[in-house]
Every structure is written in C-alpha cells, then in structure tokens.
Amino acid sequence: MQWVLGILILAAVGVALRSLLGMKLPDQRPTTGLVPLGQERQAVYDGLAPEVEARTAILGISLNDAFEERDAGRHDMAWRMLLLSASAWDGMAKILAGLLDTLAKHLPDAQVVVTPRNIHAHRFKSKPMVDYVRMHELLDQLVFSSSRRYQLQLRLLRRAAEIVTGEFRRTCRQAERMDNRSADVWSQIDLYFHDFDLITKEALLAFRALLSCLPPAVLPKFSLDLNALMHGRVRTRSVAVER
C-alpha cells in the first residue's frame, strides 16, 4: 500500500502546484465542440474514421444478435455467434492499436501544441477499466505539459484497449473451459464491449485532435500510414490526400 500512498501524495502536490501556478484542473478546463478540419484534413479523417465507426457498429450488431439468441433460449447458437464476434473484435483491436501507434509516430510533426482530452473513470463500466483509468487520473495531475499529457492519453488508450480485449478473451475462454454461460458471463461481456466502444471513440477524438495540428506537407504521408491499417474495408469509399 505504500505505492498507493506515494501516488496520492504526488497527486496532492500536483494539485497544489497547479493552484499556485494558476492552472485549471482538468474538469475546470473549458470544453468546446469539434473544430472544423478544413478540406484536406477532413479528407484524411474521412479516409479512416467512418471505416472504424462502421466496423465497431458491425461488432456491436453481431454481439446484440448473440444476446437476442440467448434471450430467445437458443443458447448454443448464441454462444457460437459470440465466438464469431470475437474475431471481429480482434480485428478492431489491431486497427485501434495501429491507429494509436501512428498518432504517436506523427506527434513530433505537429506544428502547434495538441490539446489532450481528459478521460474519466466514471465513464467506464467494467472493473478492470475503472481501476486502470482511475490510476491514470491521479498520474494526469502530475503532468503539466500539453504534449506530454497527449502522449499519456495515447498510452492510456492503447493499454486500455489491450486490457479490455484481454478480459473479453479470458472471459470467453473460462466460460468455454468451465462450460459456464451464465447471466454473469454475458453481463461482463456487455460491459467489456461498452468500454471497448468508448475507447474507440476516444481514439478517434485523439486522431482528430492531432490531425488539426499537422502541417499540410505531412498529410500525404500521414494518410498513407493510416490507410495501411485497413485490410478488407467494409466501406467502399477511401479518401487519401494527394499533392
């Protein structure tokens, strides 16, 4: 427990320093709507974001279908549909990791400071994610630089996606091994998908934040790196920046 006490002390010191320096706490910072990207940057965003949203929606629909089969009493069919959804989840997890890695790679190219978002534990539902994000909230109080806070946000999202995906896989494996497909198992899966969907949305917002700060000369390379993440698109339209 000493390390927990140490983190709490550091967090208190961080809050005190913010107050002395006249800095606003995360929940006191003004919030604004999405900043328009402009034609070139919007083209890069539209080359990836709708595809990610579509894949996440398809995953959610397939999981909902499995839940409906379970509610109808067709438990074997429901479980088979759930296991089929697991492959789609794995594919999305790889894309998400690739997106976050690409954002970290191109962060040094930003011509202005990227504004980070605050990610709060109360928005998550599964215990592993609540515990992990709550720890991040404490660490976030100790980082004053916007650039480093954005880097911390990317690391948080990447690790969070790994955690919730790992918990989903573990729950499915345990249920298979112990032949346990109880309501509690299904409830946990529901919570994990809620958190995975939230992480995906946060990753797209982080993508947009960096994109708004990149100079035009970097956009073609950035777009190519993003397009390389997608294999077998579910949408027919792919937009890349040409110069």
C-alpha positions as CSV (number, residue, x, y, z in Angstrom):
1,M,0.0,0.0,0.0
2,Q,3.0,2.3,0.2
3,W,3.0,2.9,-3.5
4,V,-0.7,3.9,-3.4
5,L,0.1,6.4,-0.6
6,G,3.0,7.7,-2.6
7,I,0.8,8.3,-5.7
8,L,-1.8,10.1,-3.6
9,I,0.9,12.4,-2.1
10,L,2.3,13.1,-5.5
11,A,-1.2,13.9,-6.8
12,A,-1.9,16.2,-3.9
13,V,1.4,18.0,-4.7
14,G,0.5,18.2,-8.3
15,V,-2.9,19.8,-7.5
16,A,-1.2,22.3,-5.2
17,L,1.3,23.3,-7.8
18,R,-1.5,23.7,-10.4
19,S,-3.2,26.1,-8.0
20,L,-0.1,28.1,-7.3
21,L,0.7,28.4,-11.0
22,G,-2.8,29.4,-11.8
23,M,-3.5,26.4,-13.9
24,K,-7.0,24.9,-14.2
25,L,-7.8,21.4,-13.1
26,P,-8.9,19.0,-15.9
27,D,-12.6,19.3,-15.1
28,Q,-12.4,23.1,-15.0
29,R,-11.0,23.5,-18.5
30,P,-13.5,24.9,-20.9
31,T,-15.0,22.4,-23.3
32,T,-15.7,23.2,-26.9
33,G,-17.2,21.5,-29.9
34,L,-15.3,19.8,-32.6
35,V,-13.0,22.2,-34.5
36,P,-13.6,22.2,-38.3
37,L,-10.6,20.5,-40.0
38,G,-10.7,22.1,-43.4
39,Q,-10.9,20.2,-46.7
40,E,-7.5,18.4,-46.8
41,R,-7.6,17.3,-43.2
42,Q,-11.2,16.3,-43.4
43,A,-10.3,14.1,-46.4
44,V,-7.7,12.3,-44.2
45,Y,-10.2,11.9,-41.4
46,D,-12.9,10.6,-43.7
47,G,-10.4,8.1,-45.1
48,L,-10.3,6.2,-41.8
49,A,-12.8,7.3,-39.2
50,P,-16.0,6.2,-41.0
51,E,-14.4,2.8,-41.5
52,V,-13.5,2.4,-37.9
53,E,-17.0,3.5,-36.9
54,A,-18.6,1.1,-39.3
55,R,-16.5,-1.9,-38.1
56,T,-17.4,-1.0,-34.4
57,A,-21.1,-0.8,-35.3
58,I,-20.9,-4.2,-37.1
59,L,-19.2,-5.7,-34.0
60,G,-21.9,-4.2,-31.8
61,I,-24.7,-5.6,-34.0
62,S,-23.2,-9.1,-34.1
63,L,-22.9,-9.0,-30.3
64,N,-26.5,-7.8,-30.0
65,D,-27.6,-10.7,-32.2
66,A,-25.9,-13.1,-29.9
67,F,-27.7,-11.6,-26.9
68,E,-31.0,-11.9,-28.8
69,E,-30.4,-15.5,-29.5
70,R,-29.6,-16.1,-25.8
71,D,-32.8,-14.2,-24.7
72,A,-34.8,-16.5,-27.1
73,G,-33.4,-19.6,-25.4
74,R,-31.1,-20.7,-28.2
75,H,-28.0,-20.8,-26.0
76,D,-25.8,-22.9,-28.3
77,M,-26.4,-20.7,-31.3
78,A,-25.9,-17.6,-29.1
79,W,-22.5,-18.8,-27.9
80,R,-21.4,-19.7,-31.5
81,M,-22.4,-16.2,-32.6
82,L,-20.4,-14.7,-29.7
83,L,-17.3,-16.6,-30.7
84,L,-17.7,-15.4,-34.3
85,S,-17.8,-11.9,-32.9
86,A,-14.6,-12.4,-31.1
87,S,-12.6,-12.5,-34.4
88,A,-14.2,-9.1,-35.4
89,W,-13.2,-7.8,-32.0
90,D,-9.6,-8.9,-32.5
91,G,-9.5,-7.2,-35.9
92,M,-10.8,-4.0,-34.4
93,A,-8.3,-4.2,-31.6
94,K,-5.4,-4.4,-34.1
95,I,-6.7,-1.4,-36.1
96,L,-7.1,0.6,-32.9
97,A,-3.5,-0.3,-31.8
98,G,-2.2,0.7,-35.2
99,L,-4.1,4.0,-35.2
100,L,-2.7,5.0,-31.7
101,D,0.8,3.9,-32.8
102,T,0.5,6.1,-35.9
103,L,-0.6,9.1,-33.9
104,A,2.4,8.7,-31.6
105,K,4.7,8.4,-34.6
106,H,3.4,11.6,-36.1
107,L,3.1,13.7,-32.9
108,P,6.5,15.3,-33.4
109,D,5.2,16.6,-36.8
110,A,2.5,18.8,-35.1
111,Q,3.1,22.5,-35.8
112,V,1.1,23.6,-32.8
113,V,0.5,22.0,-29.4
114,V,-2.1,19.2,-29.5
115,T,-4.9,19.7,-27.0
116,P,-5.3,16.5,-24.9
117,R,-8.7,15.2,-23.6
118,N,-9.5,14.2,-20.1
119,I,-10.6,10.6,-19.8
120,H,-12.5,9.9,-16.6
121,A,-13.1,6.6,-14.9
122,H,-16.8,7.2,-14.2
123,R,-17.5,6.8,-17.9
124,F,-16.3,3.1,-17.9
125,K,-18.3,0.2,-16.6
126,S,-16.1,-2.8,-16.2
127,K,-14.0,-3.0,-13.0
128,P,-10.6,-3.6,-14.7
129,M,-11.1,-0.4,-16.8
130,V,-12.4,1.7,-13.9
131,D,-9.4,0.8,-11.8
132,Y,-6.9,1.4,-14.6
133,V,-8.4,4.8,-15.7
134,R,-8.7,5.9,-12.1
135,M,-5.0,5.4,-11.7
136,H,-4.4,7.4,-14.8
137,E,-6.5,10.3,-13.4
138,L,-4.0,10.5,-10.5
139,L,-1.0,10.5,-12.7
140,D,-2.5,13.0,-15.0
141,Q,-2.4,15.6,-12.2
142,L,1.4,15.4,-12.2
143,V,1.8,16.2,-15.9
144,F,1.7,19.9,-16.8
145,S,2.9,19.8,-20.5
146,S,0.0,19.5,-23.0
147,S,2.2,17.5,-25.4
148,R,3.1,15.0,-22.7
149,R,-0.4,14.8,-21.5
150,Y,-1.5,13.9,-25.1
151,Q,1.3,11.3,-25.1
152,L,0.0,9.9,-21.8
153,Q,-3.5,9.9,-23.3
154,L,-2.4,7.8,-26.3
155,R,-0.6,5.3,-24.0
156,L,-3.7,5.1,-21.8
157,L,-5.9,4.3,-24.7
158,R,-3.6,1.7,-26.2
159,R,-3.2,-0.1,-22.9
160,A,-6.9,0.2,-22.1
161,A,-7.7,-1.5,-25.4
162,E,-5.3,-4.3,-24.6
163,I,-6.8,-4.7,-21.1
164,V,-10.4,-4.8,-22.1
165,T,-9.7,-7.1,-25.1
166,G,-7.7,-9.4,-22.9
167,E,-10.5,-9.5,-20.3
168,F,-13.0,-10.3,-23.1
169,R,-10.9,-13.2,-24.4
170,R,-10.2,-14.5,-20.8
171,T,-13.9,-14.5,-20.0
172,C,-14.8,-16.4,-23.2
173,R,-12.0,-19.0,-22.6
174,Q,-13.1,-19.5,-19.0
175,A,-16.7,-19.9,-20.0
176,E,-15.7,-22.5,-22.6
177,R,-13.4,-24.4,-20.2
178,M,-15.9,-24.4,-17.3
179,D,-19.0,-24.7,-19.5
180,N,-20.3,-21.6,-17.8
181,R,-22.5,-19.4,-19.9
182,S,-24.4,-17.8,-17.1
183,A,-26.0,-14.4,-17.0
184,D,-23.0,-13.0,-15.1
185,V,-20.7,-14.1,-18.0
186,W,-22.9,-12.3,-20.6
187,S,-23.2,-9.3,-18.4
188,Q,-19.4,-9.0,-18.2
189,I,-19.1,-9.3,-22.0
190,D,-21.7,-6.5,-22.3
191,L,-19.6,-4.2,-20.0
192,Y,-16.4,-5.0,-21.9
193,F,-17.9,-4.0,-25.2
194,H,-19.3,-0.8,-23.8
195,D,-15.7,0.1,-22.6
196,F,-14.1,-1.0,-25.9
197,D,-16.6,1.1,-27.9
198,L,-15.8,4.1,-25.6
199,I,-12.0,3.6,-26.1
200,T,-12.6,3.5,-29.9
201,K,-14.5,6.8,-29.8
202,E,-11.8,8.4,-27.6
203,A,-9.1,7.2,-30.1
204,L,-11.0,8.9,-33.0
205,L,-11.1,12.1,-31.0
206,A,-7.4,11.9,-30.3
207,F,-6.9,11.3,-34.1
208,R,-8.9,14.4,-34.9
209,A,-7.0,16.5,-32.3
210,L,-3.6,15.6,-33.8
211,L,-4.9,16.0,-37.4
212,S,-5.9,19.6,-36.8
213,C,-2.3,20.4,-35.7
214,L,-0.4,18.8,-38.6
215,P,1.0,20.9,-41.4
216,P,-0.3,20.3,-44.9
217,A,3.1,18.9,-46.1
218,V,2.8,15.9,-43.6
219,L,-0.8,15.0,-44.6
220,P,0.0,12.7,-47.6
221,K,2.4,10.5,-45.5
222,F,0.1,10.5,-42.5
223,S,-2.8,9.4,-44.8
224,L,-0.8,6.6,-46.3
225,D,0.2,5.3,-42.9
226,L,-3.4,5.3,-41.8
227,N,-4.7,3.6,-45.0
228,A,-2.1,0.8,-44.5
229,L,-4.0,-0.1,-41.3
230,M,-7.1,-1.1,-43.2
231,H,-7.5,-4.5,-44.9
232,G,-10.7,-5.7,-46.5
233,R,-12.7,-2.5,-46.0
234,V,-16.3,-2.7,-45.1
235,R,-16.9,0.6,-46.7
236,T,-16.3,1.2,-50.4
237,R,-15.1,4.8,-50.1
238,S,-11.4,5.5,-49.2
239,V,-10.1,9.0,-49.4
240,A,-6.4,9.8,-49.5
241,V,-4.7,13.2,-49.8
242,E,-2.8,13.8,-53.0
243,R,-0.3,16.6,-53.5
